[in-house]
Amino acid sequence: MSLPTSPPKWAKECATTFHIALSFIVFLFLDFLEIFLCLLFRFLDHYFEGKPSRCYCENTRELEDVEVSETLCGRRNVFREMGFLQFARKREEHCCSKKVGGHVTHRWSDCGCECCVSWMKIGDQKLHVVVKEPSQSSIEDTRGNPTENVIFLHGFLGSSSIWTETVFKNHSNHVKDNYKLFAADLLGFGRSPKPRDSLYTLRDHLEMIEKSVITPFDLKSFHLVAHSMGCIIALAVSAKYAKFVKSVTLVAPPVLPCSEDGASFTVLNRLAKRRLWPPLLFGSSVMSWYEHLGRCVCFLFCRNHRIWESILKLLTQKRDLPFLVTDLTKHTHHSAWHSMHNVICGGAKYNDDYLKILVANGVKVCVIQGDKDEVVPVGCSIYIKKKVADAQVKIIPNADHNTVIFGREREFTLSLEEIWAPSADTNSVEE
């Protein structure tokens, strides 16, 4: 019985060339579609809200905040660079002379259901934080001994449920009795506020964590655990509170080796390269490169999430949907778009400085990532190991960006508890 042979080299080269050519054609069409949707949304915003929406389609738009990513205005578009947008907008301004007044509390294209806008009714805007207290009996028995604190930060398009529905349910009795756990919905996601006037910069996310967790609970020492985009925010928090942080656990961290010049575009081109395959990369590229196409997707799915959820419940015959499904719509396009660019891309130029601060202060750094991760290259974990020689890096076989946690919740939770233990060894790389 003969063994299967791999395709010849010329076949691979032909397939690669075909993929590149097809990608070029598809993204050329999307460039044109983006210009059309820009004009369409300007018209609709003008009609429903009284003024056209501001967007990043024109390279001439000035970005005053240094923490705002240059990828917002610097994304290339063939038709915009040809001047088509300026010509079309002159026609659009001539046609759209109707003025409609009135203040709107949320964008017309965002969902206005009770669940999505409940944060507007709260006077003091803070993040939604789930707090799991240690058992009362343990507090009474160990009076005088400080309780260990752990802050959990989720990733892009997620919520605190990623921790409360997995890790929180699998802790040992020791952690249940002696640890106080905080799982926060990041600004713009889950049940947390989604303000229209925020640019969702790294500083905005950091300040909200301070305001909602660190300051009100008077945390003087804590561990940090973060997944994906949350890792960038966790590095910012740990660098500012290096004297307070006991350990930082980064799960699938999008930390790429970047020079300060052009760091944001390095990340954008690496994590959201304009290619059709694999499908996950294509989806990331569409939502990262096309502001108005992304808003259109959010309008169809996020604004109408109740309809889609009802359809899924009917098809699956289940009263409750998995939290991973419902989490995907718990944001606005404004919050997701800016967090993607200003945190994941814009935060890249600060990562090396944050890691240097952690090394200088002896903060324990641990990284966990799956070797099948198609979202974040495994090289990110190796890069952190190079910058932090004492970092513990665990590469999980046959795990991807999400299954590094899901499907192995008990094992993952045990890894966290080993990291938090005072005697944990953090000077190894495991594969």
C-alpha positions in Angstrom: 0.0 0.0 0.0 1.6 3.2 -1.1 1.7 6.3 1.1 0.0 9.5 0.0 2.4 11.9 -1.6 2.3 15.7 -1.0 1.4 17.9 -3.9 4.3 19.0 -6.2 5.9 22.3 -5.7 4.4 23.8 -8.8 0.9 22.9 -7.7 1.5 24.7 -4.4 2.8 27.8 -6.2 -0.2 27.8 -8.5 -2.6 27.5 -5.6 -0.8 30.4 -3.8 -0.9 32.6 -6.8 -4.6 31.9 -7.4 -5.4 32.7 -3.8 -3.5 36.0 -3.9 -5.2 37.0 -7.2 -8.7 36.0 -6.0 -8.0 37.9 -2.7 -7.0 41.0 -4.7 -10.3 40.9 -6.7 -12.5 40.3 -3.7 -10.9 43.1 -1.6 -11.0 45.4 -4.6 -14.8 44.9 -4.7 -14.9 45.5 -0.9 -13.0 48.7 -1.3 -15.7 50.0 -3.6 -18.5 48.7 -1.4 -16.9 50.5 1.6 -17.1 53.8 -0.3 -20.7 53.2 -1.2 -21.6 52.3 2.4 -19.8 55.4 3.7 -22.1 57.6 1.6 -25.2 55.5 2.5 -24.5 55.7 6.3 -23.8 59.5 6.1 -27.2 59.9 4.4 -29.0 57.7 7.0 -27.3 59.3 10.0 -28.2 62.7 8.6 -31.8 61.6 8.2 -32.2 59.9 11.6 -29.9 62.0 13.8 -29.8 65.4 12.1 -26.1 65.3 11.1 -23.8 63.1 9.0 -21.7 60.6 10.9 -18.0 61.2 11.4 -15.8 58.4 10.1 -12.2 57.7 9.2 -12.5 57.4 5.5 -10.6 60.5 4.7 -6.8 60.4 5.4 -6.9 64.2 6.1 -8.8 63.7 9.3 -6.6 64.8 12.2 -6.0 62.5 15.2 -5.2 64.7 18.1 -4.9 61.9 20.7 -1.5 60.2 20.5 -3.1 57.0 21.8 -5.4 56.8 18.8 -4.1 54.3 16.3 -2.8 55.6 12.9 -4.5 52.5 11.4 -7.9 54.3 11.7 -7.1 56.8 9.0 -4.2 55.1 7.3 -6.0 52.0 6.0 -5.6 51.9 2.2 -8.5 51.9 -0.2 -8.0 52.1 -3.9 -11.1 54.1 -4.7 -10.6 56.6 -1.8 -7.0 57.2 -3.0 -8.4 57.9 -6.5 -10.4 60.8 -5.0 -13.7 59.1 -5.7 -15.0 59.7 -2.2 -14.4 63.5 -2.3 -16.4 63.7 -5.6 -19.2 61.5 -4.3 -19.5 63.5 -1.0 -19.9 66.7 -2.9 -22.9 65.2 -4.6 -24.2 63.7 -1.4 -23.9 67.1 0.5 -25.9 68.7 -2.4 -28.7 66.1 -2.1 -28.8 65.9 1.7 -30.0 69.3 2.6 -32.8 68.2 5.0 -32.1 68.9 8.7 -33.6 66.7 11.4 -33.1 67.8 14.9 -33.4 65.9 18.2 -30.9 64.3 20.6 -30.5 60.5 20.4 -29.2 58.5 23.4 -27.8 55.8 21.2 -27.1 55.4 17.5 -30.0 54.5 15.4 -28.1 51.5 14.0 -27.4 50.1 17.5 -29.8 47.9 19.5 -32.1 49.8 21.8 -33.5 46.9 23.9 -33.5 47.0 27.7 -30.5 44.7 27.9 -28.3 46.8 25.6 -29.1 50.3 27.0 -29.7 49.5 30.7 -26.3 51.0 31.5 -27.6 54.4 30.5 -29.9 54.5 33.5 -27.1 54.2 36.0 -25.9 57.5 37.3 -22.3 56.6 38.1 -21.0 54.8 35.0 -18.7 51.9 35.9 -17.9 48.5 34.4 -20.1 45.6 35.1 -18.1 43.4 37.5 -18.9 40.0 38.8 -17.3 39.5 42.2 -16.9 36.0 43.8 -16.2 36.3 47.5 -14.3 33.7 49.5 -16.4 31.6 51.8 -17.6 33.3 55.0 -16.3 30.4 57.1 -12.8 30.8 55.7 -12.8 34.6 56.4 -13.7 33.9 60.0 -11.1 31.1 60.4 -8.2 33.0 58.9 -8.9 36.5 60.2 -5.9 38.6 59.9 -4.5 36.9 56.8 -5.0 38.9 53.6 -7.3 37.5 51.0 -5.8 36.9 47.5 -7.4 38.9 44.7 -7.6 38.0 41.0 -8.8 40.3 38.2 -10.0 38.5 35.0 -10.2 40.4 31.7 -11.8 38.9 28.6 -10.9 39.2 24.9 -12.4 40.9 21.9 -16.2 40.4 21.4 -16.4 38.6 24.7 -17.6 39.3 28.3 -17.0 38.3 31.9 -18.9 35.1 31.1 -15.8 33.5 29.6 -14.5 33.3 33.2 -17.7 33.0 35.3 -19.0 30.1 33.2 -15.7 28.2 33.1 -12.9 29.0 35.5 -15.1 30.2 38.4 -16.9 26.8 38.4 -13.8 24.7 38.5 -11.7 26.1 41.3 -10.4 24.0 44.1 -11.8 24.5 47.6 -8.6 26.3 48.6 -9.2 29.0 46.0 -12.9 29.2 46.9 -12.0 29.7 50.5 -9.1 32.1 50.1 -9.4 34.0 46.9 -11.6 37.0 45.9 -12.3 36.9 42.1 -13.3 39.8 39.9 -14.5 39.3 36.3 -15.1 42.6 34.5 -16.9 43.3 31.3 -14.5 45.7 29.5 -15.7 49.1 28.4 -18.0 48.8 25.4 -18.7 45.1 25.8 -21.1 42.9 27.8 -23.2 44.8 30.3 -20.7 47.6 30.7 -21.2 51.2 29.4 -20.8 51.8 25.6 -20.5 55.6 25.4 -20.6 57.1 21.9 -18.1 59.9 22.8 -15.3 57.4 23.9 -12.5 56.4 21.5 -11.9 53.3 23.6 -8.2 53.9 23.8 -5.9 51.8 26.1 -6.0 54.6 28.6 -9.9 54.6 28.6 -9.9 50.9 29.3 -7.3 51.2 32.0 -9.1 54.1 33.8 -12.4 52.2 33.8 -10.7 49.2 35.5 -9.2 51.5 38.1 -12.5 53.2 38.6 -14.6 50.0 38.7 -12.3 47.4 40.4 -9.0 48.6 41.8 -10.1 51.8 43.6 -13.5 50.8 44.9 -12.3 47.5 46.3 -9.1 49.1 47.6 -6.9 46.4 46.0 -3.3 46.5 47.3 -2.2 43.3 45.7 -3.7 41.1 43.0 -3.1 38.6 40.2 -4.2 39.3 36.6 -5.6 36.8 34.1 -6.5 37.9 30.6 -7.4 36.4 27.2 -6.6 37.8 23.7 -7.3 41.6 23.5 -7.6 41.7 27.3 -3.8 40.8 27.5 -2.9 44.2 26.1 -5.0 45.9 28.7 -3.6 43.6 31.4 -0.1 44.6 30.5 -1.1 48.3 30.8 -2.6 47.6 34.2 0.2 45.6 35.5 2.8 48.1 34.3 1.1 50.9 36.2 0.5 48.8 39.3 3.7 46.8 39.1 4.2 47.1 42.9 0.8 45.6 43.5 0.7 42.8 40.9 1.8 39.3 42.0 1.4 37.6 38.6 0.1 38.2 35.1 -1.2 35.3 33.1 -1.6 36.1 29.4 -3.8 33.6 27.4 -3.3 33.8 23.6 -1.7 37.3 23.8 -1.6 39.4 20.6 1.8 40.8 21.5 3.9 41.0 18.3 7.5 42.2 17.9 7.1 45.7 16.6 9.3 48.8 16.2 7.7 51.9 17.5 7.4 53.4 14.0 4.6 51.6 12.2 3.9 49.2 15.1 0.1 49.6 14.6 0.2 48.6 11.0 2.5 45.7 11.7 -0.1 44.3 14.0 -3.0 45.0 11.6 -1.2 43.3 8.7 -0.2 40.3 10.8 -3.5 39.7 12.6 -5.9 40.8 9.9 -4.1 40.2 6.6 -6.3 40.8 3.6 -6.7 37.2 2.5 -9.6 34.9 1.9 -8.2 31.9 3.6 -8.5 30.8 6.3 -12.1 32.0 6.9 -11.3 33.3 10.3 -8.6 35.5 8.9 -11.0 36.8 6.2 -13.6 37.7 8.8 -11.0 39.5 10.9 -9.7 41.4 7.9 -13.2 42.5 6.8 -14.1 43.8 10.3 -10.7 45.4 10.8 -10.1 47.1 7.4 -13.7 48.2 6.6 -15.3 50.6 9.0 -18.7 50.9 7.3 -18.9 47.3 6.1 -18.3 46.3 9.8 -21.0 48.7 10.9 -23.4 47.1 8.4 -22.6 43.6 9.8 -23.3 45.0 13.3 -26.5 46.5 12.2 -27.7 43.2 10.8 -26.7 41.0 13.7 -26.1 43.1 16.8 -29.1 45.4 16.4 -31.4 42.4 15.6 -29.8 40.0 18.1 -33.1 39.2 19.7 -34.5 37.9 16.4 -31.4 35.8 15.7 -31.5 34.4 19.2 -35.1 33.5 18.9 -34.4 31.7 15.6 -31.4 29.8 17.1 -33.6 28.8 20.1 -36.2 27.5 17.8 -33.7 25.5 15.7 -31.9 24.1 18.7 -34.9 23.6 20.9 -33.1 25.2 23.8 -34.3 27.8 26.2 -30.8 29.3 26.8 -28.1 29.8 24.2 -24.4 29.3 24.9 -22.8 32.5 26.3 -20.3 32.4 23.4 -23.1 33.0 21.0 -24.9 35.8 22.9 -21.6 37.5 23.8 -20.9 38.2 20.1 -23.6 40.8 19.9 -23.0 42.6 23.3 -21.3 45.6 21.8 -21.7 48.5 19.5 -19.8 48.9 16.2 -18.3 52.1 17.7 -16.9 50.3 20.7 -15.7 47.2 18.8 -14.1 49.2 16.0 -12.2 51.6 18.2 -11.1 48.9 20.7 -9.8 46.8 17.8 -7.7 49.6 16.4 -6.8 51.6 19.5 -6.1 48.7 21.9 -4.9 45.8 19.7 -3.2 47.8 17.0 -2.5 51.1 18.8 -1.3 49.5 22.0 1.5 47.6 20.2 4.0 50.4 20.6 3.7 50.2 24.4 4.1 46.5 24.9 7.9 46.4 25.1 7.9 49.2 27.7 5.3 47.4 29.7 7.3 44.2 29.7 10.5 46.0 30.8 8.6 47.5 33.7 7.4 44.0 34.8 10.9 42.6 34.5 12.3 45.5 36.6 9.8 44.9 39.3 10.1 41.1 39.3 6.4 40.5 38.4 5.7 36.9 37.5 4.7 36.6 33.9 3.0 33.4 32.5 1.8 32.7 29.0 -0.7 30.0 27.8 -1.4 29.5 24.1 -2.6 26.7 21.8 -0.4 25.5 19.0 -3.3 25.6 16.6 -4.2 29.2 17.2 -5.1 30.9 13.8 -5.9 34.3 15.4 -2.7 35.0 17.3 0.6 33.5 16.0 2.4 31.2 18.5 5.4 33.4 17.9 3.8 36.0 20.1 4.3 33.8 23.1 7.9 33.0 22.2 8.5 36.8 21.7 7.3 37.4 25.3 9.7 34.7 26.5 12.6 36.5 24.8 11.6 39.8 26.5 11.0 38.2 29.9 13.5 35.5 30.5 11.8 34.2 33.6 8.4 33.9 31.9 6.6 30.6 32.0 5.3 29.7 28.5 2.9 26.8 28.0 2.1 25.8 24.5 -1.0 23.5 24.6 -1.1 20.8 21.8 -4.1 20.7 19.5 -5.7 23.9 21.1 -6.7 27.0 19.2 -7.6 30.5 20.2 -10.6 29.5 22.2 -10.1 25.8 23.0 -7.0 26.8 24.9 -9.7 27.4 27.6 -12.9 25.7 26.4 -13.1 21.9 26.6 -10.2 21.8 29.1 -11.6 24.1 31.8 -10.4 22.0 34.8 -6.9 21.6 33.4 -6.8 25.3 32.6 -8.0 26.3 36.0 -5.5 24.0 37.7 -2.7 25.8 35.7 -3.9 29.1 37.0 -3.9 27.9 40.6 -0.3 26.6 40.1 0.7 30.1 38.9 -0.9 31.8 41.8 0.8 29.5 44.3 3.8 31.3 46.0 6.2 28.5 45.2 5.2 28.2 41.5 8.2 27.8 39.2 8.0 30.4 36.4 11.3 29.7 34.6 10.3 27.2 32.0 8.9 26.7 28.5 6.5 23.7 28.0 5.4 22.3 24.7 
